[in-house]
Amino acid sequence: MNIKTNLLLLTTLLAGTIVLVGCHRDGHDHSKHAKPAPDSGSTNKPADASPPAKPYSLNTCVVSGEKLGSMGKPVSFVHEGQEIKLCCAECRKDFDKEPAKFLAKLAK
């Protein structure tokens, strides 16, 4: 190997080493890396589990009004604690633009 190849190899190895140990520099906040303490409660529920979502009460898409299942498997997700079911993925785009408008339909 020639000197240029050796220097390139050495530089690459050093750069990789710096990346690997970079978070150990002074002043770095290691609390971001700390694992959360295990849940000491009596339930088997994970500590980060959110409460169950309010069930979707309609048999139609809240965006299009189409019957759920009429366009294949409904798209299901949770938005701010409320289960939402849509007739298709295209309706998800409309829902995401104006969620309050469609959530109001569920409140009725």
C-alpha positions as semicolon CSV with decimal commas, in nm:
position;residue;x (nm);y (nm);z (nm)
1;M;0,000;0,000;0,000
2;N;0,115;0,349;-0,068
3;I;0,110;0,645;0,170
4;K;-0,213;0,793;0,027
5;T;-0,396;0,463;0,077
6;N;-0,262;0,431;0,432
7;L;-0,367;0,788;0,517
8;L;-0,713;0,734;0,371
9;L;-0,755;0,412;0,569
10;L;-0,633;0,575;0,890
11;T;-0,861;0,877;0,840
12;T;-1,161;0,652;0,780
13;L;-1,088;0,447;1,092
14;L;-1,043;0,758;1,305
15;A;-1,363;0,913;1,174
16;G;-1,555;0,596;1,260
17;T;-1,404;0,592;1,607
18;I;-1,501;0,955;1,666
19;V;-1,858;0,881;1,558
20;L;-1,878;0,579;1,787
21;V;-1,746;0,758;2,094
22;G;-1,877;1,105;2,006
23;C;-2,156;1,099;2,265
24;H;-1,901;1,070;2,546
25;R;-1,768;1,421;2,505
26;D;-1,785;1,662;2,798
27;G;-2,112;1,842;2,853
28;H;-2,320;1,582;2,671
29;D;-2,653;1,506;2,837
30;H;-2,655;1,130;2,888
31;S;-3,000;1,132;3,045
32;K;-3,142;1,111;2,694
33;H;-2,982;0,769;2,662
34;A;-3,096;0,634;2,997
35;K;-3,345;0,350;2,992
36;P;-3,666;0,419;3,184
37;A;-3,706;0,242;3,515
38;P;-3,921;-0,067;3,492
39;D;-4,284;-0,024;3,595
40;S;-4,315;-0,138;3,954
41;G;-4,696;-0,138;3,949
42;S;-4,901;-0,450;3,996
43;T;-5,038;-0,459;3,640
44;N;-4,874;-0,626;3,344
45;K;-4,946;-0,323;3,124
46;P;-4,631;-0,163;2,975
47;A;-4,539;0,172;3,130
48;D;-4,580;0,357;2,799
49;A;-4,917;0,203;2,707
50;S;-5,182;0,462;2,637
51;P;-5,539;0,426;2,757
52;P;-5,772;0,242;2,521
53;A;-5,914;0,449;2,240
54;K;-6,281;0,544;2,230
55;P;-6,442;0,300;1,984
56;Y;-6,559;0,416;1,643
57;S;-6,939;0,427;1,653
58;L;-7,032;0,457;1,285
59;N;-7,063;0,188;1,017
60;T;-6,970;0,442;0,750
61;C;-6,654;0,635;0,664
62;V;-6,646;0,962;0,859
63;V;-6,495;1,137;0,553
64;S;-6,686;1,003;0,250
65;G;-6,996;0,852;0,409
66;E;-6,934;0,523;0,225
67;K;-7,020;0,201;0,406
68;L;-6,710;0,055;0,574
69;G;-6,588;-0,248;0,379
70;S;-6,742;-0,132;0,050
71;M;-6,398;-0,040;-0,082
72;G;-6,197;-0,323;0,072
73;K;-6,059;-0,346;0,421
74;P;-6,125;-0,022;0,615
75;V;-5,830;0,194;0,722
76;S;-5,819;0,205;1,102
77;F;-5,611;0,431;1,330
78;V;-5,632;0,627;1,654
79;H;-5,642;1,008;1,654
80;E;-5,622;1,190;1,989
81;G;-5,767;0,892;2,176
82;Q;-6,048;0,827;1,927
83;E;-6,053;0,522;1,699
84;I;-6,114;0,628;1,339
85;K;-6,222;0,400;1,054
86;L;-6,215;0,511;0,693
87;C;-6,327;0,336;0,375
88;C;-5,990;0,381;0,200
89;A;-5,641;0,530;0,224
90;E;-5,739;0,830;0,009
91;C;-5,982;0,942;0,282
92;R;-5,693;0,947;0,530
93;K;-5,537;1,234;0,336
94;D;-5,859;1,435;0,367
95;F;-5,897;1,348;0,734
96;D;-5,540;1,461;0,810
97;K;-5,608;1,800;0,645
98;E;-5,912;1,879;0,866
99;P;-5,941;1,630;1,154
100;A;-6,162;1,859;1,367
101;K;-6,423;1,872;1,090
102;F;-6,452;1,493;1,082
103;L;-6,425;1,442;1,458
104;A;-6,727;1,671;1,494
105;K;-6,927;1,419;1,291
106;L;-6,846;1,151;1,547
107;A;-6,957;1,373;1,834
108;K;-7,312;1,392;1,692
